[in-house]
């Protein structure tokens, strides 16, 4: 392989790595928007969230989780915060 061929391969590799880094930065900066927990009588007394949340949002609850909800259902308050609180 010639010196010019190695130089082109190195430049293409550098461009590909830069593209990957830019993609990762963009994806990490993308805002996530989990629904806020309403500040109403049904939600104000949540302690750990899991059992209390699943009473209404479990499979047989009055407002079950959607099929698009992430699988991790053990830490509701890890993602969802009360309305008006910092995310």
C-alpha positions in Angstrom: 0.0 0.0 0.0 1.3 3.4 -0.9 1.7 6.3 1.6 -1.1 8.1 -0.1 -3.4 5.1 0.4 -2.5 4.9 4.1 -3.2 8.6 4.4 -6.6 8.3 2.8 -7.5 5.3 5.1 -6.4 7.2 8.1 -8.5 10.3 7.1 -11.5 8.1 6.5 -11.1 6.4 9.9 -10.8 9.8 11.6 -13.9 11.1 9.9 -15.9 7.9 10.9 -14.7 8.3 14.5 -15.7 12.0 14.5 -19.1 11.0 13.2 -19.6 8.5 15.9 -18.6 11.0 18.6 -21.0 13.6 17.2 -23.8 11.1 17.2 -23.1 10.0 20.8 -23.1 13.7 21.9 -26.3 14.4 20.1 -28.1 11.4 21.6 -26.8 12.1 25.1 -28.1 15.7 24.9 -31.5 14.8 23.6 -34.0 15.7 26.3 -36.0 12.9 27.8 -39.5 13.8 28.9 -41.0 11.4 31.3 -44.6 12.3 32.3 -44.7 14.2 35.6 -46.5 12.9 38.6 -49.6 15.0 39.2 -49.8 16.9 42.5 -53.2 15.6 43.4 -54.7 13.6 46.3 -54.1 10.3 44.5 -50.3 10.9 44.1 -49.2 13.1 47.0 -48.5 10.2 49.5 -46.2 8.1 47.3 -43.3 6.8 49.4 -41.4 4.3 47.2 -43.7 4.5 44.2 -43.6 0.9 43.1 -46.5 -0.7 45.0 -48.5 2.5 45.1 -48.0 3.2 41.4 -48.8 -0.4 40.3 -52.2 -0.3 42.0 -53.5 2.0 39.3 -50.9 1.6 36.6 -50.4 -2.2 36.7 -51.9 -4.5 34.1 -55.3 -4.6 35.9 -55.2 -0.9 37.1 -57.5 1.8 35.9 -54.7 3.5 33.9 -52.3 0.7 32.9 -48.8 1.4 31.6 -48.6 1.6 27.8 -46.9 -1.1 25.8 -44.1 1.4 25.0 -43.2 1.9 28.6 -39.7 0.8 29.5 -39.4 -2.6 31.0 -37.9 -1.4 34.3 -41.0 -1.0 36.5 -39.2 -1.2 39.8 -38.2 2.4 40.3 -41.0 4.6 39.2 -39.7 7.6 41.1 -36.3 7.2 39.5 -37.6 8.7 36.3 -40.9 10.3 37.1 -40.9 13.5 39.3 -43.7 15.6 40.8 -45.0 18.4 38.6 -43.0 21.5 39.2 -40.0 19.7 40.7 -36.6 19.6 39.0 -36.1 16.7 36.6 
